[in-house]
Amino acid sequence: MAGLSLAAAGWNNNLIVYLIQEFNMNSVSAAKVYNMANGCSTIFPILSAVVADSFLGCFSVIWISSFISLLGVLLLTFTAAIDTLRPPKCLDGSNECKNASTFHLTILYAALALAYLGNGGTRFTIGSMGANQFYKPNHQAIFFNWYTFALYTSNVIGSTVLLYIEDNVSWVLGFAICAAFNILGLAIFLSGRRFYRHIETQQESPFMSLARVVAAAIRKYKEPLSLEDEDYCHGMIKQDNDVTRTDLTNPSKFLRFLNRAALMTEEDKQPDRVAAEPWRLCTVQQVEDLKILIKLIPIWTTGLLLCTPLVIQASLAILQALKLDRQLGSNFKIPAGSVMVFTLISTCITITFTDRVLSPLLNRCIRTSLTPLQRVGIGHVLTVLSMALSALVESKRIKLDKSFHQNSVAVPMSVFWLAPQLAISGIGLAFHSPGYVGFYYQEFPGSLKSTSTAMVAVFMGAAFYLGNGVMDLVQRVTGWLPENIDNGRLDNVFWVICVLGALNFVYYLVCASLYKYKNVDQELNDSIDKIDRN
């Protein structure tokens, strides 16, 4: 995973600069392409998860996606190496730059599509496969902490060393190294095949079972509901050559309409009725699985609205860095794309601190630990604070720019002014990212474990598109986001997303307070066992 993540960080985190310098895009257009491409990268995991849960399994999806990513990185390397695959470079001091042709953009977008498709297929599927190697929920929670740590540590290396090579040596060498790390990561992953615990895929897609619940409930919408356990289909299991019924419990009262899917009418009370006509009669477990997913929707939407400000902040921070003093010493200039390393480093440090210091301390002092939803809530608060600080720093940059009248030159303000806001954002990520992933993995039905971790990617991907929509709206309605940010008011943009984040936090508190954990009793027992062992 580390090799694949490092490779992705090398070409992804410097994409805006590459589009501006090599494809002659203006800054805002480059930021939009970046957001759109990253949106695709975080939408693709849900497709990979569906394939993994229903057909191929995690292992096959990961190596196939890694190979697809490699093809994309190689094609991206060719765009940097072959002059005919990109427009002529703008001359220094010239206001006339030739735009990329349709041919150039076709090759570029094909490379990005393959690279992002492959990257999206591996990133979260690896998380599911890793968690599958453990049996206990608390061990899985620890794994997700270190999974996130490895992901962001790889990004730190890719966002510093590789970006420096791309900015100061050559784009060709930088992209070629990314391809090499992709190959290395794939080779190491394949070499451990016989040591992995492989989860067998089901005979049918779990999503088909969910669809059957809806169909069966609609077909029997006129049937009166029963209060008797025996009137519901609980399925049959085979134990020691004897066929017995599964646990006899009534369906929950939440969304009682769906309970009709498991209700057995006189016509349904025939042997093997579920297998004979699955679109009319489902088991109670299938009904409850669908209800679980529906109950998770409100909390899922809070993640979407949480990631949107982060997406906007990340893309605008790179544009801010291009206007700030990035000189470090007399000979070294910090790449603009490397400013996100402040976020990555703070995330890694916070994850280590939380796992090694904060969680054991809470266990010893109050015999409990932070629940996934509590961790997410802390992440919400820190994200809002980060947006407010971004607005204040940008206000200072604008004042300095107006004082020195340097619309095309960096203002006398260090790029390290961006560090506090991005660091706070990274601390927030260290709480809400593992929190969301662990929460979904814990609460999702057992047949949808790969899909559970990919749900985080879905709202991250949707946030990239929503972030683009917000930026477009701001451009149309206000003058805050012109092509040259020195002529705009980025501080107002940050204040707007700060207010949106605060409102989303209130919405999150309502959703989290109403949610009841599916395995709350088991979770408490595991937590107490862990305390006793320590």
SETOR-431683 format. One record per residue (C-alpha): residue in one letter; x, y, z. Coordinates in steps of 0.1 Angstrom, whole numbers, plus 5000, padded with zeros to 4 digits. Example, Ala and Ser with C-alpha at 12.3 -4.5 7.8 and 13.67 -1.06 7.14 Angstrom:
<sites>
A512349555078 S513749895071 
</sites>
This chain:
<sites>
M500050005000 A502850245009 G504450214975 L501150264956 S500250564978 L503750724974 A503450684936 A500050844936 A501151134958 G504051214934 W501851284904 N498551384920 N499751644945 N501651844919 L498951814892 I497852174894 V501352304889 Y501952064860 L498752184842 I499652544847 Q503352514836 E503152244809 F499552264795 N499252654798 M496052644819 N495052934841 S495152874878 V491452844885 S490852614855 A493752394867 A492252374902 K488852264887 V490551994867 Y492351884898 N489051874918 M487251684890 A490051434886 N490251374923 G486451344924 C486651054900 S489450894920 T487250894951 I484050784932 F485850484917 P486350294950 I482650224953 L482750054919 S485749854930 A484049764963 V480949634945 V483149414923 A485149294953 D482049214974 S480049054946 F482548894921 L486348904923 G487248954960 C489649224973 F492849064962 S492049054925 V490549404925 I493649544941 W496249394917 I494149474886 S493549834898 S497249874905 F498149764869 I495550014855 S497150284876 L500550194863 L499350234827 G498050584835 V501250694852 L503250574822 L501050764798 L501351074820 T505151034818 F504951024780 T503051364780 A506051514799 A508751334778 I507351384743 D506951744731 T504151664706 L501851544734 R501651894751 P501352254739 P504452474733 K505852614765 C505052984773 L507953224769 D508953414800 G507353754801 S504953674772 N501253724776 E500453494746 C500353124754 K499052864730 N496252664746 A496352284746 S494652134716 T491951874716 F494551604709 H496751724738 L493851724762 T492551384750 I495951224758 L496151404791 Y492651314803 A493150954792 A496250934813 L494551094843 A491450864839 L493650544840 A495750674868 Y492850784890 L490750474882 G493550244893 N494350454924 G490750464934 G490450084930 T493250014954 R493250274981 F490150175001 T489949814990 I493349765006 G491749895038 S488949635037 M491349355029 G493649455058 A490749465083 N489749125070 Q492948985085 F491749055120 Y488748915139 K488149155168 P486649505164 N489249675186 H492149515165 Q490449635133 A490149985148 I493849985155 F494549865120 F492550155105 N494650395126 W497850265111 Y496350215077 T495650595077 F499150655091 A500850465063 L498650635037 Y499550985049 T503250905056 S503550785020 N501951115009 V504451315029 I507351145011 G505651184977 S504751544984 T508251644993 V510951434976 L509051364944 L507551704940 Y511051864945 I512351644917 E509451744894 D509852114901 N513652134901 V515051844880 S512351734855 W508751624852 V509851314833 L512151184860 G509551264887 F506751074869 A509150784860 I509950744897 C506250734905 A505850454879 A508750264895 F507150284930 N503850164914 I505649854900 L507449794933 G504249824954 L502349584930 A505249334931 I505449334969 F501649294972 L501548994949 S504448834966 G502448804999 R499448634983 R499848295001 F500048465035 Y496748665032 R493448565047 H491148555017 I487348615022 E485248414998 T482848604977 Q479148524979 Q477248324954 E475148634946 S475649004948 P474649144982 F473249444964 M470749214946 S469549094980 L468849454990 A466949514958 R464849214965 V463849344999 V462349654982 A460649454955 A459149204980 A457949485003 I456149654974 R454549334962 K453049264996 Y452149625006 K448549535013 E449449255037 P448849335074 L452049315096 S452149045123 L453649055158 E454448685159 D458048565152 E456848255134 D455148475107 Y458448605094 C461048425073 H464348375093 G466048165068 M467547815073 I471147715082 K472847375081 Q474547255112 D475846895118 N473746765089 D470646915105 V468747205090 T467647455116 R466247795116 T468348095124 D467748325154 L464048395158 T463648765163 N461049005150 P462149265125 S462849605141 K460149875141 F462250115121 L460750145086 R458149885093 F456949895057 L460049695047 N459149415072 R456549295047 A459449155026 A460048895053 L456348835061 M455148485052 T451748465038 E449848135033 E451248114998 D454848175012 K454647895038 Q455947635015 P459247445017 D462147635000 R459947934992 V462848184996 A464947994970 A461947944947 E460748304946 P463348534962 W461748844947 R458648784969 L460048655002 C463248765019 T464748685053 V464648905083 Q468448945081 Q468149085046 V465549325057 E467649445086 D470749485064 L468849735042 K467549925072 I471149955085 L472150125052 I469250365053 K469950455089 L473550545079 I472550795052 P472151105074 I475651055089 W477050985055 T475751325043 T477551495072 G480851355058 L480051495024 L479551845038 L482651805060 C484951715031 T483751995008 P485552275027 L488652065029 V488652014991 I488252394985 Q490952465011 A493452214995 S493152354960 L493152724970 A496152664993 I498252564963 L497152884945 Q498053084976 A501452914978 L502253034943 K501853394955 L503853354987 D507653354993 R508552984990 Q512353044993 L514052835020 G517652945022 S519553074993 N519252774969 F516052584978 K512552684968 I509652484983 P507352344955 A503852494957 G502252144957 S504252054988 V502352285011 M499851995017 V502651815035 F501752035065 T498451855066 L499951515061 I502651545088 S500151675114 T497851385105 C500551125110 I501751275143 T498151295156 I497350935147 T500450815165 F499651035196 T496050915196 D496850545194 R499950535217 V499050805243 L495450935242 S493550605239 P495550415266 L495250715289 L491450725285 N491250355291 R493250375323 C491550685337 I487950645328 R487850285315 T486550385281 S487850515247 L486550755221 T483850605200 P484050645162 L481350915162 Q483051105190 R486251105169 V484351235139 G482851515160 I486251635171 G487351635135 H484351855126 V485352115152 L488952125141 T487952165104 V485852465112 L488652625131 S491052565102 M488752745078 A488553045101 L492253065104 S492553025065 A490453335062 L492553535086 V495853445069 E494453525035 S493353865048 K496853935058 R498253825024 I495754055006 K496754355027 L500454295020 D499854244983 K497954574981 S500754755000 F503454634976 H501254624944 Q502854304933 N500154124914 S502453894895 V505253854921 A505253674954 V504453904983 P507053935011 M505153675032 S506453325040 V504653025027 F504852895063 W501953125072 L499852845056 A501252585080 P498952645110 Q495752625091 L496752315072 A498152155103 I494852205122 S493152055091 G495451755093 I494751705130 G491051705122 L491651445095 A493451225120 F490251215140 H487451205114 S489050995087 P489750675107 G486550755127 Y484350745096 V486150435081 G486050245113 F482450335119 Y481250215085 Y483249895087 Q481749825122 E478149915113 F477749785077 P476349435071 G478949165070 S478349105033 L479349465024 K482649515042 S484549625011 T481749865003 S481850005039 T485250155036 A484550275001 M481650485014 V484250735028 A485650764993 V482150824979 F481551134999 M485051254994 G484551214956 A481251394958 A482851664978 F485351734950 Y482351794926 L480451994952 G483552194959 N483852274921 G480152374922 V480752614951 M483752774934 D481652814902 L478852974921 V481253214939 Q482753314906 R479353384890 V477753564919 T480753754934 G484153884923 W485953694951 L487553434929 P489053584897 E491653414875 N494353614895 I493653564931 D495453884940 N492454074925 G489953874945 R488853804981 L489753444990 D489353535026 N485553585020 V485453235003 F487053085034 W484553265057 V481653125036 I482852765039 C483652815076 V479952905082 L478852605061 G481152385082 A479752515114 L476152455103 N477152105092 F478652035126 V475252125142 Y473551885118 Y476151615126 L475451655164 V471751585157 C472451285135 A475051135159 S472851185190 L469950995174 Y472150705161 K472350375180 Y475350155174 K474449815159 N477049635180 V477149865211 D477249575236 Q479949395218 E481949715215 L481749785252 N482849425260 D485849455236 S486849785252 I486749635287 D488749335276 K491349565262 I491549765294 D491949445315 R494749315293 N496549645297 
</sites>
